[in-house]
Amino acid sequence: MSEEEWDFVDGLKSTRSSCVCMTCQHFTYVCDKHCHTLLTCGLQRRQVPHGEHLTKRCRNWMVRREAEMGWCPEVAL
């Protein structure tokens, strides 16, 4: 099933912190066949409504690994 067919995330909660969908380890985006950006949660395999990725989060929020380890930790070995 492609991301275009995914349902939208339920149960997002508003937050004023930096712990929002866009800063989550599971957040990603893809382009559909019409070059529209689709915001997605890889963990829930659902789309995130546009705009809500900036102000809301779910209970599965996780800090991005890049923030902890740097952008390319595998190269540092």
C-alpha positions in Angstrom: 0.0 0.0 0.0 1.5 3.4 -1.0 1.5 6.4 1.3 -1.3 8.0 -0.8 -3.7 5.3 0.3 -2.9 5.6 4.0 -5.5 7.1 6.4 -4.8 10.1 8.5 -3.4 10.0 12.1 -6.0 10.1 14.9 -5.5 11.4 18.4 -2.9 14.1 17.8 -2.6 16.5 20.8 -1.7 20.2 20.6 1.6 21.1 22.2 3.7 24.3 22.7 6.9 22.5 23.0 9.4 21.5 20.3 8.2 17.9 20.6 5.9 18.0 17.5 5.5 15.6 14.6 8.1 17.3 12.5 10.8 16.8 15.1 9.9 13.1 15.7 12.1 10.2 14.6 9.2 8.6 12.8 8.2 11.7 10.7 8.9 11.6 7.0 7.5 13.0 3.8 7.1 11.7 0.2 5.8 13.2 -3.0 2.8 11.6 -4.8 2.5 11.2 -8.5 1.2 14.8 -8.8 4.2 16.2 -6.9 2.2 17.0 -3.8 4.0 16.5 -0.5 2.5 13.9 1.8 3.5 14.1 5.5 3.6 10.7 7.1 4.3 8.8 10.3 6.3 5.7 9.5 5.5 4.1 12.8 1.7 4.4 12.5 1.8 4.1 8.7 -0.6 7.1 8.4 -0.6 10.5 6.9 -0.2 13.6 9.1 -2.6 16.4 8.1 -0.8 19.5 6.7 -0.1 22.1 9.3 -0.6 19.8 12.2 3.0 18.5 11.9 4.1 21.9 13.3 1.8 22.1 16.4 0.8 18.6 17.4 2.2 15.3 18.5 1.1 11.8 19.4 2.1 9.6 22.4 4.7 7.8 20.3 6.9 10.9 19.8 10.6 10.0 19.8 13.6 12.3 19.6 15.4 12.2 16.2 18.5 10.1 16.2 20.4 12.8 14.3 20.2 15.0 17.3 21.8 12.4 19.5 24.4 10.9 17.2 25.0 13.5 14.4 24.0 13.3 10.8 26.1 10.4 9.7 27.2 8.3 12.7 28.1 5.3 10.5 30.9 7.4 8.7 32.5 8.3 12.1 33.5 4.7 12.7 
